[in-house]
Amino acid sequence: MVNHSIPVIVLASLSMLVGLMFLSIYLRNAKFQISGSFSLVCFAVFVYDIGCIGLYNSTDFAVSAHWQRLQFAGIAFITAALALFYNKFSGNFSGKIVPTIAIVNLIFCIAMLALPGPLTLTAAIPAEKSVEIGKFIHIRYFEVRIGIIGNLQLLFSLVVFTVCNIGLIKYFLRSRSSDRKEAIVVGMILFYLAGLNDFFVGIPIYSFVYMFEYSFAGLIVSMALMLVGDFVSLVAEYEKINQRLASDVKERTKELKVLSGLLPICAACKKIRDDRGYWNQIESFLLEHSDATFSHGICPECKKMLYPELAQELRAKKNQK
């Protein structure tokens, strides 16, 4: 196993783990659609990294062509997933753009897998690359030449990445987002620059190390920062709500007047003795110790006792009816 494939193995494992984590967040609560779309980006990068690992350890051009096809499948998957993630993040794409991008990438993916030959990839036309950085880093890529269909796919993906990044920067400047979202913008820009580098290296315009598979780590870190920041903000908001509720309950409790315990009441006049030893009319006591109010009336028994003539007159009228 070549040394420069070891970091890619680590990053592929990291992409899969992070993808599963964000997918679990989405499955627990479908409202977190950004997490769901980012998990697709992680899985797409994992597919691309597997292609890179196979290619870097290959010394046979026929085998390399198969691993390069897997890379192109990963690029198609990444492009569609990244467009979906960008749309969930900023909402700038219309409803038909993301499905269109996905369909075009699916067509490219099928063409790259089903049409072996000079139009896509063929072992008959090797394109071995050798890169030296300083005295200690010497990397060889046993690649085959990319055909016109492969170059068109790379160009299409580059256009999608460019549109996403320009739109993301405009969205950030317009919304004046927090530092957590600024990290996402920085991660996306680095991801884009690495893809641009790999496009120029693959054509080839200049000779350098492929960086796309390494740059995704920055996007993972920025997404993690945003997720943790959102979680902290959510906890802080819940704490504010709880504090506000506790304060409201405390204020309402002060306003409540509740009668409880043993109340001494006179057996004759029905006055109530308060905690200071004074005897109060029941109306005065209840007004002071509760929120009750009174309206006066007279019960039938008292009406007969106090106003016998009126009671007799009412009874007579009732009998006449």
TILUM-227396 format. One record per residue: residue number from 0; residue in one letter; z, x, y of N, C-alpha, C in turn. Coordinates in steps of 0.1 Angstrom, whole numbers, plus 2048, in hexadecimal, padded with zeros to 3 digits. Layout:
REM residues N
    i  aa  n_pz  n_px  n_py  ca_pz  ca_px  ca_py  c_pz  c_px  c_py
  NUM   a     Z     X     Y      Z      X      Y     Z     X     Y
...
This chain:
REM residues 321
    i  aa  n_pz  n_px  n_py  ca_pz  ca_px  ca_py  c_pz  c_px  c_py
    0   m   800   808   7F4    800    800    800   800   809   80C
    1   v   7F7   806   816    7F6    80E    822   801   80B   82B
    2   n   805   814   833    811    812    83C   80F   808   846
    3   h   803   807   84C    801    7FE    857   800   7EF   853
    4   s   801   7ED   845    801    7DF    841   810   7DA   83F
    5   i   819   7E3   83F    827    7DF    83D   82D   7D7   849
    6   p   82A   7DA   856    82E    7D1    861   828   7C4   860
    7   v   81C   7C3   85B    815    7B6    85A   81C   7AD   84F
    8   i   820   7B4   844    827    7AC    83A   834   7A6   840
    9   v   83B   7AE   848    848    7A9    84E   844   79E   857
   10   l   83A   79F   85F    836    795    869   831   788   862
   11   a   82A   78A   857    826    77E    84F   832   777   84A
   12   s   83C   77E   845    848    777    840   84F   770   84B
   13   l   850   777   857    856    771    862   84F   764   867
   14   s   842   765   867    83A    759    86B   83D   74D   862
   15   m   83D   750   855    840    745    84B   84E   73F   84D
   16   l   858   748   84F    866    743    850   867   73B   85D
   17   v   861   740   868    862    739    875   85B   72C   874
   18   g   84F   72C   86E    847    720    86C   84F   715   864
   19   l   856   719   85A    85E    710    852   86A   70A   85B
   20   m   870   713   863    87B    70F    86B   876   704   876
   21   f   86B   707   87C    866    6FD    886   861   6F1   880
   22   l   85C   6F2   874    857    6E6    86C   863   6DD   869
   23   s   86E   6E3   865    87A    6DC    861   880   6D5   86E
   24   i   87F   6DB   879    883    6D5    886   87B   6C8   889
   25   y   86E   6CA   887    865    6BE    889   867   6B3   87F
   26   l   86A   6B6   872    86C    6AC    868   879   6A5   86A
   27   r   883   6AC   870    890    6A5    873   88F   69C   87F
   28   n   886   69F   888    884    697    894   876   698   899
   29   a   86E   68E   897    85F    68E    89A   85D   68F   8A9
   30   k   867   68D   8B1    865    68F    8BF   862   69D   8C3
   31   f   866   6A7   8BB    864    6B5    8BE   856   6B9   8B9
   32   q   84C   6B3   8C0    83E    6B6    8BB   83A   6C4   8BE
   33   i   83F   6CA   8C8    83C    6D8    8CB   840   6E1   8BF
   34   s   84C   6DE   8B9    850    6E6    8AE   847   6E4   8A2
   35   g   842   6D7   8A0    839    6D5    895   82C   6DC   897
   36   s   826   6DC   8A3    819    6E3    8A5   81B   6F2   8A4
   37   f   827   6F7   8A9    829    706    8A8   82A   70A   89A
   38   s   830   702   891    831    705    883   823   707   87D
   39   l   81A   6FF   881    80C    701    87C   806   70E   881
   40   v   809   712   88D    804    71F    892   80A   72A   889
   41   c   817   729   886    81E    733    87D   817   734   870
   42   f   814   729   86A    80E    729    85C   800   72E   85D
   43   a   7F9   72C   868    7EB    731    86A   7EC   740   86B
   44   v   7F5   745   873    7F7    754    874   7FB   75A   867
   45   f   802   753   85F    806    758    852   7F9   75A   849
   46   v   7F0   750   84A    7E4    751    842   7DC   75D   847
   47   y   7DB   75F   854    7D3    76A    85A   7DA   777   856
   48   d   7E7   778   856    7EE    785    852   7EC   788   844
   49   i   7EB   77E   83B    7E8    781    82D   7DA   788   82C
   50   g   7D1   782   833    7C3    789    833   7C4   797   838
   51   c   7CC   799   843    7CD    7A7    848   7D3   7B0   83E
   52   i   7DE   7AC   837    7E5    7B4    82D   7DB   7B8   822
   53   g   7D3   7AE   81D    7C9    7B1    813   7BE   7BB   817
   54   l   7BA   7B9   824    7AF    7C1    829   7B4   7D0   82B
   55   y   7C0   7D1   831    7C5    7DF    833   7C7   7E7   827
   56   n   7CA   7E0   81C    7CC    7E7    80F   7C0   7E8   806
   57   s   7B5   7E3   80B    7A9    7E3    804   7A1   7F0   806
   58   t   79B   7F5   7FC    792    801    7FD   784   7FE   7F8
   59   d   782   7F1   7F4    775    7ED    7EF   76F   7E3   7F9
   60   f   763   7E5   7FD    75D    7DC    807   75B   7CE   802
   61   a   758   7CC   7F5    756    7BF    7F0   764   7B7   7F0
   62   v   76F   7BE   7ED    77C    7B7    7EE   780   7B5   7FD
   63   s   77C   7BE   805    77F    7BD    813   779   7B0   819
   64   a   76C   7AD   815    765    7A2    81A   76D   795   817
   65   h   773   794   80B    77B    788    807   787   787   810
   66   w   78E   792   813    79A    792    81C   796   78E   82A
   67   q   78A   793   82E    786    790    83C   783   781   83D
   68   r   77D   77B   833    77B    76C    833   788   765   834
   69   l   793   76A   82E    7A0    763    82F   7A5   765   83E
   70   q   7A2   771   844    7A5    773    852   79E   768   85B
   71   f   791   766   858    78A    75D    860   78F   74E   85E
   72   a   793   74B   852    799    73E    850   7A6   73D   858
   73   g   7AE   748   858    7BA    748    860   7B8   746   86F
   74   i   7AD   74D   874    7AA    74C    882   7A6   73E   885
   75   a   79E   737   87C    79B    729    87F   7A7   720   87F
   76   f   7B0   723   876    7BD    71B    875   7C5   71E   882
   77   i   7C6   72A   886    7CE    72E    892   7C8   727   89E
   78   t   7BB   727   8A0    7B4    721    8AC   7B7   713   8AD
   79   a   7B6   70B   8A2    7B9    6FD    8A2   7C7   6FA   8A5
   80   a   7D0   702   89E    7DF    6FF    89F   7E3   703   8AD
   81   l   7DE   70E   8B3    7E2    712    8C0   7DD   708   8CB
   82   a   7D1   702   8C9    7CD    6F8    8D2   7D6   6EC   8D2
   83   l   7DA   6E8   8C6    7E4    6DD    8C4   7F1   6E0   8CB
   84   f   7F6   6EC   8C8    803    6F1    8CE   802   6F1   8DE
   85   y   7F7   6F6   8E3    7F5    6F6    8F1   7F5   6E8   8F7
   86   n   7EE   6DF   8F0    7ED    6D1    8F5   7FB   6CA   8F5
   87   k   803   6CD   8EA    810    6C7    8EA   81A   6CD   8F4
   88   f   817   6D9   8F8    81F    6E0    901   81C   6DC   910
   89   s   80F   6DB   913    80B    6D8    921   805   6CA   922
   90   g   7FF   6C5   918    7F9    6B7    918   7EC   6B7   920
   91   n   7E6   6C3   922    7DA    6C4    92A   7CD   6C0   923
   92   f   7CC   6C0   916    7C0    6BD    90F   7BF   6AD   90D
   93   s   7B3   6A8   90E    7B1    69A    90B   7B2   698   8FC
   94   g   7B2   68B   8F8    7B5    688    8EA   7AA   68D   8E0
   95   k   79E   68F   8E5    793    693    8DC   791   6A2   8DB
   96   i   796   6AA   8E4    794    6B8    8E4   79A   6BF   8D8
   97   v   7A6   6BD   8D5    7AD    6C4    8CA   7A6   6C0   8BD
   98   p   7A3   6B4   8B9    79C    6B1    8AD   78E   6B8   8AD
   99   t   787   6B8   8B8    77A    6BF    8B9   77C   6CE   8B5
  100   i   786   6D4   8BB    788    6E2    8B8   78B   6E4   8AA
  101   a   793   6DB   8A4    796    6DD    896   78A   6DB   88D
  102   i   781   6D1   890    775    6CF    888   76C   6DB   889
  103   v   76A   6E0   895    761    6EC    897   766   6F8   88F
  104   n   773   6FA   88F    779    705    887   778   703   878
  105   l   779   6F6   874    777    6F3    866   769   6F6   861
  106   i   75F   6F3   86A    751    6F6    867   74F   705   866
  107   f   755   70D   86F    754    71C    86E   75B   721   862
  108   c   766   71B   85E    76E    720    853   765   71E   846
  109   i   75F   712   845    757    70F    839   74B   718   838
  110   a   745   71A   844    739    723    844   73C   731   840
  111   m   748   736   845    74C    744    842   74F   745   833
  112   l   754   73B   82D    758    73B    81E   74C   738   815
  113   a   743   730   81A    738    72B    811   72B   732   813
  114   l   72A   73A   81D    71D    741    820   71F   750   820
  115   p   721   756   815    722    765    814   715   76B   817
  116   g   714   775   81F    708    77B    822   708   781   830
  117   p   6FD   785   835    6FC    78C    843   700   783   84E
  118   l   6FF   775   84C    703    76C    857   712   76B   858
  119   t   719   76F   84E    728    76E    84F   72E   77C   84C
  120   l   730   77F   83F    735    78C    83B   72F   790   82E
  121   t   72B   79D   82D    725    7A2    821   729   7B0   81F
  122   a   72C   7B3   812    731    7C1    80E   725   7CB   80F
  123   a   719   7C6   810    70E    7CF    811   70D   7D6   81F
  124   i   714   7D0   829    713    7D7    836   722   7DA   83A
  125   p   727   7E6   836    734    7EA    839   735   7ED   848
  126   a   742   7EC   84D    744    7EF    85B   752   7F6   85C
  127   e   754   801   854    761    808    854   765   80D   862
  128   k   772   80B   865    777    80F    872   782   819   86F
  129   s   783   823   877    78E    82D    877   794   82F   884
  130   v   7A1   82E   885    7A8    82E    892   7B3   839   891
  131   e   7B3   842   89B    7BE    84C    89C   7C5   84A   8A9
  132   i   7D3   849   8A8    7DB    848    8B4   7E5   854   8B3
  133   g   7E3   85E   8BB    7EC    869    8BB   7EA   872   8AE
  134   k   7F4   878   8AA    7F3    881    89E   7F8   87B   891
  135   f   7FF   870   893    805    86A    887   7FF   85D   882
  136   i   7F8   856   88A    7F2    849    886   7E3   84A   884
  137   h   7E0   848   877    7D1    848    873   7CF   83C   86A
  138   i   7C7   833   86F    7C5    826    868   7B6   824   865
  139   r   7B3   820   859    7A5    81D    855   7A4   80E   851
  140   y   79A   808   856    797    7FA    852   78A   7FA   84A
  141   f   78B   7F6   83D    77F    7F5    835   779   7E7   836
  142   e   773   7E5   842    76D    7D8    845   75E   7D8   842
  143   v   759   7CB   842    74A    7C9    841   746   7C3   84E
  144   r   739   7C4   852    735    7C0    85E   736   7B0   860
  145   i   739   7AC   86B    73A    79D    86E   72D   798   872
  146   g   728   78D   86C    71B    787    86F   71C   77E   87B
  147   i   711   778   87E    70F    770    88A   719   764   88A
  148   i   71B   75D   87E    724    752    87D   732   756   880
  149   g   736   762   87A    744    767    87D   746   76A   88B
  150   n   73C   770   892    73D    773    8A0   73E   767   8A9
  151   l   736   75C   8A5    737    750    8AC   745   749   8AB
  152   q   74B   74A   89F    758    745    89D   762   74C   8A5
  153   l   761   75A   8A5    76A    762    8AE   769   75E   8BC
  154   l   75C   75C   8C1    75A    759    8CF   75F   74B   8D2
  155   f   75D   742   8C9    763    734    8CB   772   735   8CC
  156   s   778   73C   8C3    787    73D    8C4   78C   744   8D1
  157   l   784   74E   8D5    788    755    8E2   787   74B   8EE
  158   v   77D   743   8EE    77B    739    8F8   787   72F   8F8
  159   v   78B   72A   8EC    796    721    8EB   7A3   728   8F0
  160   f   7A5   734   8EC    7B1    73B    8F1   7B1   73D   900
  161   t   7A5   740   905    7A4    742    914   7A7   735   91B
  162   v   7A2   72A   917    7A4    71D    91D   7B3   71A   91C
  163   c   7B9   71C   910    7C7    719    90F   7D0   721   918
  164   n   7CD   72E   919    7D5    736    921   7D4   733   930
  165   i   7C8   731   935    7C6    72D    943   7CD   720   946
  166   g   7CC   716   93D    7D2    70A    93F   7E1   70B   93E
  167   l   7E6   714   936    7F5    716    934   7FA   71C   941
  168   i   7F3   726   947    7F8    72C    953   7F8   722   95F
  169   k   7ED   71A   95F    7ED    710    96A   7F8   706   968
  170   y   7FB   702   95C    806    6F8    959   813   6FE   95D
  171   f   815   70B   95A    822    712    95E   823   712   96D
  172   l   819   716   974    819    717    983   81B   70A   989
  173   r   815   6FF   983    816    6F2    989   824   6EC   987
  174   s   829   6EE   97B    836    6E7    978   842   6EF   97B
  175   r   840   6FC   97F    84B    705    982   856   705   977
  176   s   851   708   96B    85A    707    95F   865   711   95F
  177   s   86E   70F   956    87A    718    955   875   725   94F
  178   d   87F   72F   94F    87C    73C    949   879   73B   93A
  179   r   87E   731   933    87B    730    925   86C   72D   923
  180   k   866   725   92B    858    722    92A   850   72D   930
  181   e   855   735   939    84E    741    93D   84C   74A   932
  182   a   856   74B   929    855    754    91D   84A   750   914
  183   i   848   742   913    83D    73D    90B   82F   742   911
  184   v   82E   741   91E    822    745    925   81F   753   922
  185   v   829   75C   924    828    76A    921   824   76D   913
  186   g   82A   766   909    827    768    8FB   819   764   8F8
  187   m   814   758   8FE    806    754    8FC   7FC   75E   902
  188   i   7FF   763   90E    7F6    76D    914   7F5   77A   90C
  189   l   800   77F   906    800    78A    8FE   7F8   787   8F1
  190   f   7FA   77C   8EC    7F2    777    8E0   7E3   777   8E3
  191   y   7E0   772   8EE    7D2    771    8F2   7CC   77F   8F4
  192   l   7D3   788   8FB    7CE    795    8FD   7CC   79D   8F0
  193   a   7D5   79B   8E7    7D3    7A1    8DA   7C7   79C   8D3
  194   g   7C4   78F   8D4    7B8    789    8CE   7AC   78E   8D5
  195   l   7AC   790   8E2    7A1    796    8E9   79F   7A4   8E5
  196   n   7A9   7AC   8E3    7A8    7B9    8DE   7A1   7BA   8D0
  197   d   7A5   7B1   8C7    7A0    7B1    8BA   791   7AD   8BA
  198   f   78D   7A4   8C3    780    79F    8C4   777   7AB   8C8
  199   f   77B   7B3   8D2    773    7BE    8D6   773   7CA   8CC
  200   v   77E   7CB   8C4    77E    7D5    8BA   775   7D1   8AE
  201   g   775   7C4   8AB    76D    7BF    8A0   75E   7C0   8A3
  202   i   75A   7BF   8B0    74B    7BE    8B2   743   7CA   8AE
  203   p   746   7D6   8B0    751    7DC    8B7   74C   7E1   8C5
  204   i   755   7DF   8CF    752    7E5    8DC   75A   7F2   8DE
  205   y   766   7F3   8D9    76D    7FF    8D9   776   800   8CC
  206   s   77C   80C   8CA    784    80E    8BE   792   80E   8C1
  207   f   79A   805   8BA    7A8    804    8BC   7AE   7FD   8B0
  208   v   7BC   7FC   8B0    7C3    7F5    8A5   7C2   7E6   8A8
  209   y   7C1   7DE   89D    7C1    7D0    89E   7D0   7CC   8A2
  210   m   7D1   7C3   8AC    7DF    7C0    8B1   7E2   7B1   8AF
  211   f   7D9   7A9   8AB    7DB    79A    8AB   7E7   797   8A2
  212   e   7E8   79D   896    7F2    79A    88C   800   79E   891
  213   y   801   7A8   89A    80E    7AC    89F   812   7A4   8AB
  214   s   809   79F   8B3    80C    799    8C0   813   78B   8BE
  215   f   811   785   8B2    817    778    8B0   827   779   8B0
  216   a   82C   785   8AE    83B    786    8AE   840   783   8BC
  217   g   839   786   8C7    83D    783    8D4   83D   774   8D7
  218   l   834   76D   8D1    833    75E    8D2   83F   758   8CB
  219   i   842   75D   8BF    84D    758    8B7   85A   75A   8BF
  220   v   85C   765   8C5    868    768    8CD   869   75E   8D9
  221   s   85E   75C   8E0    85E    753    8EC   861   745   8E8
  222   m   85B   740   8DC    85E    733    8D7   86D   732   8D3
  223   a   872   73C   8CD    880    73B    8C9   889   73B   8D6
  224   l   886   742   8E0    88D    742    8ED   88D   734   8F3
  225   m   881   72E   8F2    880    720    8F8   888   716   8F0
  226   l   887   717   8E2    88E    70E    8DA   89E   710   8DC
  227   v   8A2   71C   8DC    8B1    71E    8DE   8B5   719   8EC
  228   g   8AD   71C   8F6    8B0    718    903   8B1   708   904
  229   d   8A7   702   8FE    8A7    6F3    8FE   8B4   6EE   8F6
  230   f   8B8   6F4   8EC    8C3    6F0    8E4   8D0   6F2   8ED
  231   v   8D1   6FD   8F4    8DC    6FF    8FD   8DD   6F5   908
  232   s   8D1   6F2   90E    8D0    6E8    918   8D5   6DA   913
  233   l   8D0   6D7   907    8D4    6CA    901   8E3   6C9   8FF
  234   v   8E9   6D4   8FA    8F7    6D4    8F8   8FF   6D3   905
  235   a   8FA   6DA   90F    900    6D9    91C   8FF   6CB   922
  236   e   8F4   6C4   920    8F2    6B7    925   8FB   6AD   91E
  237   y   8FD   6AF   911    906    6A7    909   914   6A9   90E
  238   e   918   6B5   911    925    6B8    917   927   6B1   924
  239   k   91D   6B1   92C    91E    6AA    939   920   69B   937
  240   i   918   696   92E    919    687    92B   927   684   926
  241   n   92D   68C   91D    93A    68A    917   945   68B   922
  242   q   943   695   92B    94D    696    936   94C   68A   93F
  243   r   940   685   942    93E    67A    94B   944   66D   944
  244   l   942   66B   937    948    660    930   957   661   930
  245   a   95D   66D   92E    96B    66E    92E   971   66B   93B
  246   s   96A   66F   946    96F    66D    954   96E   65E   956
  247   d   963   657   952    962    649    954   96D   641   94D
  248   v   970   645   940    97A    63F    938   988   640   93F
  249   k   98A   64C   944    997    64F    94B   999   646   958
  250   e   98E   645   95F    98E    63D    96B   990   62E   968
  251   r   989   629   95E    98A    61B    95A   998   619   954
  252   t   99E   623   94D    9AB    621    948   9B6   61F   953
  253   k   9B4   626   95E    9BD    625    969   9BD   617   96F
  254   e   9B1   611   96E    9AF    604    974   9B5   5F9   96C
  255   l   9B6   5FC   95F    9BB    5F1    956   9CA   5EF   957
  256   k   9CE   5E2   956    9DC    5DF    956   9DF   5D7   949
  257   v   9E6   5DD   940    9E9    5D7    933   9F7   5D3   932
  258   l   9FA   5C7   92D    A08    5C3    92A   A0B   5C6   91C
  259   s   A16   5CC   919    A1A    5CF    90C   A2A   5D0   90B
  260   g   A2F   5D0   8FF    A3D    5D1    8FD   A45   5C4   8FE
  261   l   A52   5C4   8FF    A5B    5B9    8FF   A5D   5B4   90D
  262   l   A5A   5A8   911    A5B    5A3    91E   A67   599   91F
  263   p   A72   59C   926    A7D    593    928   A79   587   930
  264   i   A7A   57B   92B    A76    56F    933   A82   565   932
  265   c   A84   55E   93E    A8F    554    93F   A8C   548   937
  266   a   A95   544   92F    A93    538    926   A92   52B   92E
  267   a   A98   52B   93A    A98    51F    943   A8C   51F   94C
  268   c   A8C   528   956    A82    528    960   A75   530   95D
  269   k   A75   537   952    A6A    53F    94D   A67   54B   956
  270   k   A70   550   95E    A6E    55C    966   A6E   568   95D
  271   i   A67   573   960    A66    57F    958   A6D   58A   95F
  272   r   A75   591   958    A7D    59D    95E   A74   5A9   95D
  273   d   A72   5B0   968    A69    5BC    968   A72   5C8   964
  274   d   A6C   5D5   964    A73    5E1    960   A7D   5E5   96B
  275   r   A7D   5DF   977    A87    5E2    981   A93   5D9   981
  276   g   A92   5CF   978    A9D    5C5    977   A9C   5B9   97F
  277   y   A91   5B7   986    A8F    5AB    98E   A88   5A1   986
  278   w   A8C   594   98A    A85    589    983   A7A   583   98C
  279   n   A6E   582   986    A62    57E    98D   A5C   571   987
  280   q   A56   56A   990    A4F    55E    98A   A44   564   981
  281   i   A40   55D   977    A37    562    96D   A29   565   973
  282   e   A26   55D   97E    A19    55F    984   A19   56D   98C
  283   s   A24   570   993    A25    57C    99A   A25   588   990
  284   f   A2C   587   985    A2D    592    97B   A1F   595   976
  285   l   A18   58A   972    A0B    58C    96C   A00   592   976
  286   l   A01   58D   982    9F8    592    98C   9FA   5A1   98F
  287   e   A07   5A6   98E    A0A    5B4    990   A07   5BD   984
  288   h   A08   5B7   978    A06    5C0    96C   9FA   5BD   964
  289   s   9F1   5B5   96A    9E4    5B3    963   9D9   5AF   96D
  290   d   9CD   5AD   968    9C2    5A9    971   9C0   59A   971
  291   a   9C9   593   96C    9C8    584    96B   9CA   57E   979
  292   t   9C3   573   97B    9C5    56B    987   9C8   55D   983
  293   f   9CE   555   98D    9D2    548    989   9CC   53D   992
  294   s   9CA   532   98C    9C7    525    993   9D0   51B   98E
  295   h   9D6   513   997    9E1    50A    993   9DB   4FC   98F
  296   g   9E1   4F6   985    9DE    4E9    980   9EB   4E3   97B
  297   i   9EA   4D7   974    9F6    4D1    96E   9F3   4CB   961
  298   c   9FB   4CE   957    9F9    4C9    94A   9FC   4BA   948
  299   p   9F7   4B3   93E    9FA    4A5    93C   A08   4A2   93B
  300   e   A10   4AA   934    A1E    4A7    932   A26   4A8   940
  301   c   A23   4B2   948    A2A    4B3    955   A25   4A8   95E
  302   k   A18   4A4   95D    A13    499    965   A1B   48C   963
  303   k   A1E   489   956    A26    47D    953   A34   47E   958
  304   m   A3A   48A   958    A47    48C    95C   A49   48B   96B
  305   l   A3F   492   972    A40    493    981   A3A   487   988
  306   y   A2F   482   983    A28    477    989   A26   46B   97F
  307   p   A31   464   97C    A30    45A    972   A27   44E   977
  308   e   A28   44B   984    A1F    440    989   A11   443   987
  309   l   A0D   450   98B    9FF    454    98A   9FA   454   97B
  310   a   A03   458   973    A00    459    964   9FE   44B   95F
  311   q   A06   441   963    A05    434    95F   9F8   42D   964
  312   e   9F5   430   970    9E9    42B    976   9DC   430   96F
  313   l   9DC   43D   96C    9D1    442    964   9D0   43D   956
  314   r   9DB   43A   950    9DB    434    943   9D6   426   943
  315   a   9D9   41F   94E    9D4    411    94F   9C5   410   951
  316   k   9C0   419   959    9B2    41A    95B   9AA   41D   94F
  317   k   9B0   426   947    9AA    42A    93A   9A9   41E   931
  318   n   9B4   416   931    9B5    40B    927   9AB   400   92C
  319   q   9A9   3FE   939    99F    3F5    93E   991   3F9   939
  320   k   98E   406   93A    980    40A    936   97E   408   927
